[in-house]
Amino acid sequence: LGLVQYDATDIARSYEKLNAARNQLAIKELEQEELITSLKQINMQLVQSEKMAAIGQLAAGVAHEINNPVSFVMSNINTLTRYLADLTQLLDAIENDIDLAYLQKLKETIDFKLLREDIKDLLHESSEGILRVRNIIQSLKEFSHKGSDEFALADLNAAIRNSLNLVHNEIKYKAELVVELDNMPPVECILSEINQVLVNLLINAAQAIEHDGKISVRSGTVGSKVWINVEDTGCGMDLPTQKRIFEPFFTTKEVGSGTGLGLSLSYNIIQKHGGIIEVISEPGVGTCFHIELPIKQPDHQRRKPDHAHH
């Protein structure tokens, strides 16, 4: 039998090529991972900067909403200080055993009966004012907070109320507010992101109305999903505009009054949650944004427990 000679050089070259290709692939995968990481960071920065832009837009209104109750609480404290001086005068007279006729006259002079009633009202009104301030600050903190990027159970009706707290000043002078929130189970979501979507939709609704409009916010459950509607009787949109509203940087607002990122980021957030966001609009009639979110997220969407923040 004749011996067959194999030339190992070609095989060695093929191995070299294969290894080189493997190395190239590994480098490409690493580059891709780095790119994905940096894109995620950019997206988080965009989300945060859009939040800050919304707070900037709301700043004057929020300041007014805080200033109002603070002003009347200060006024009430001044009145209470005067009342306290009157009561001290009466107590001093009692302590010094002044005769009954003088006490009676003093009670009439300081109008003791009115003073007693008024003190109750002033304290009740002041408590409500302080509570209003606390609620606004809490809503502002929850909205501006960077928040965890992990899914957790949250009360969406409470999130809607918080968002309404923030945009109250934007709405109250130009629109009647209708709020119909149905009982909803806790929803697995990233609450800070859902807050952002809600505030964005409410600001848009307020800006779509010039005066004497109506904004309706409704929520409910259907099957394994929850839904939220934000509807306004504002200027509405034509079909070409409706087709573009979720595009990044597309805006119908004047230069300088909007980033054009609000709805595009809202769309991405709802997609990330496995939900849908739709718009129904008619020029001159108004606009309705409809959101649906799954109550529970699929397993792969949740972070592993060892990544959880404690």
N, C-alpha and C positions, 0 to 999 in steps of 0.2 A: 504494500500500500504506500502511495506517495504521501508525504507529510504536507498538510495544508498550512501555509504560513499566514498568520493574522497580523495586520498592521495595527498596533495598539495606539498609534499616534492620533488617528481620527477619533477613536473612542475617548481618549484623554481630552482632546480638544472639545468634544461634545460635552463632557463633564464640566470642563472649565466654563463653557458657554452657559450651561444650565446653572451652575453655581453663581456666575455673574448675574444671570437673569433673576435668580432667587434673591440675591443681595439687593439688586435694583428694586425688586418688588417690595422687599422689607423696608427699604428707604422710602419708597412711595407711600406705603401704608403708614409709616411714621409721620410723613409730611401731611398725609390726609387727616390723621388723628389730630395733629397740631392745628391744622386748618379748621377742623370741626370745633375744637376747643376754643380757638380764637373767635370763630363765628358765634359760638354760644355766648362768649363774654361780650362781644359787640352787641348781640341781641339784648342781653341783660342791661347793658349800659343804655341802649335805646329805650327800653321799657322804663328804666329809672328816669332818664332825661325827659321822656314824655310825661311822666308823673309830675316831675318838677315844673314842666311847662303848664300842666293843668293847674297845679297849685298856684303858679304865677297868675294864671287867668282868674282863679277864684279868690286870690289874696284880698282884694278890696272888699269883696262881698263877705268873706269870712271875718275880716277885721270889723266890718259893720255889724255882723251878727253877734260878735263878741262885745263890741263897744256898747251896743244897745242895752243889754241886760246889766252890764257893768255900770253904765250911767245911772239907771234907775235904782240899782242897789246902793250906789253912793248917795243918791238923793234921799233914799229911805233911811240910810244911816244918819244923815244930817237931821232928818225929822225925829228919828228915835233919840238922838242926843238931846234935842229940845224937850222931848217928852220926859226923858230921864231927869232933866233939871227940874221940871214941874213936879214929878213924882218925889224927887228928893226933898223939895220944898214942903210937900204934904207930909212926908215921913218925919221931917225935922219938927214940924208943928205937932204931930202926934207924940213924938218923943219928949217934947218940952211941955206936954200936958196943957196945950193951949185950949181955951174953952171951946165948947161944941159949936157955938154960933160962928166963931171965926173959922173953924174947920169947914163948916158948911159953906161959908162964903168963898173960902179958898177952893173947895171942890168945884163950885160953880165957875169961878174965875178961870181955872185951868181946864174946865169942861171934862171932868173926870170920866164920865160915861162914854163920851166920844173917844177919849184918849185910850180907854181900855179896848174898845172895839178896833180902833185904828192900829194899835200895836200888833194885834193878831194878824190883821190884813197885811201890814208892812213886812212882818217876819215871814209870812207865807209867800208873799210876792218875791221877797229877796231870795228865799230858798229856791223857788222856781227859776229865778234868774241865774243863780249860781249853778244850778243843775244844767241849765241850757248851755252855759259856757263850758261846763265840764264835758257835756256830750259832744259839742263842736270840736273841742280840743282832742277828745278821744277819737272821733271820726278822722280828724286830720292826722293824728299819729298813726292810726291803722292804715290810712291811705298812703302816706308818704313812706311808711316803714318798708324797707327792702324786702323783708319777709322771707320765710323759708321757701325754697324752690321744690318742696316735697308736697305730695298730696296728703291731705288730712281732712277729717270730717268737719264740716262747717255749716252754720246756720245762714242760708242765703237770704232769708227774709230780714235778718238782722243786718246783713251786708247792704241790702237795699235801703234800709232805714238810715244806716250810716252815710251812704252816698247821698241820700236826700238831705241829710243834715248839712252836708258840705255845699250843696248847690242851692240850698234854700233861698239865699239872697238873689241868685240869678233868676229864679222862677217867680218869686212872690209878687213882684211888681207887674209882671206881664202875662202870667198864666194862672188859671185855676188848677190845683193839683188834685188828681183823683188817684188814691192808692187802694188797691184791692189785692191783698196778699192772702193766698190760701195756705192752709197748713202744709208744710213740706217736711219730708224727713231730712236729717243731716246729709249733706252731699259731699262726696269725696272730691276735693278740688284744691287748687293753690289759691287760697283766699285773697291774698294781696293782688293777684292778677285779675281775679273776677271783680274785685273792688274797682280796679282800674277801668275795666270794660264798662261797668255800670256808670261810673262818674263821667266817662267819655260820652256815653249815649245820652246822659241827662244834660250835659253841657250843650251837646249838639241840638237836643230837643229845644232847650231854652233859647239858643241862638237862632233857631229856625222861626221863632215866633217874634213878631214885632210888638204886638200888644193884644190884650184881650183874647188870649188863646187858652188851650187846655192841654195839660200833659197828664197822661194816664200811665200808671205803672201797675202791672198785674203779674201775679205769679201763680203757679199751680203744678200739679203732678199728673203725668199721664204714663201709665205702665211703669217701666223701669227708668223713666226720665223725668226731669223737672223742666219747666219752661218759664221764661220771663219775657214780658212784652213791655217795651217803652214806646209809647205812641204820642205824637204831637199833632196839633192842628196848624202847623206852620206852613212855610212856603212850598214844601214838597219838592220832588225832583223829577225831571224827565227821565226817559228810559236810558239814553246815552250816559247820563250822570250816574244813574243807579248801577250801570254795568261797570263803572270805574271806581266807585267809592271805596272799595277795599284795596285799591292799588296804593303802594307806598308813595308818599309825597303828593298824591292827588288831593287837591283841596278846592272847595268852591268859595272859601273865605278870602277876604282881601289880604294882600301881602302884609305879613307881620302879625296877622291875628290868628294864625294856625300853622301847625307844622306839616299837616297832611299825613301824619303818622298814626293819629289816634285810631281810626277805623281799621287801618292795615294791621296794626299791632293787636287790636281787639279780635280781628279775624284769626290771626295766628294763635292767640291765646285760646280761643274757643276750639280751634282745630286740635291744638295740643291736648285739650281736655276730651277729645273724641266727640265734640258736640257740633252743632250747626248754628250759624247766624245768618238770618235772611232779612231782606228789606222789602217792604211793600210801600210804595209811595205814589202820590199823584200831585202834579203841580197845582198849587192853590188850595189843595185839600189837606195835605199833611203826610206824615211818614210814620211807619210802624217798624221797629226793629224787633225781630222775634229770635229768641235764643232758646236752644234746647241743650241740656247737659245730661249725661248719664249719672245716675245716683251713685253707682259704683264704677270705679275704673277697672279695666282689665288688669290682670296680675302683672303683665310685663311693664305696665305704665308706672307701677309703684316702685319706689326705691327699695333696695335691700335694707333690712333693719340695721346692719352695721354702719350704714351711711347716715342714719338718723341723727338729727341734732337733739341733744339733751339739754 
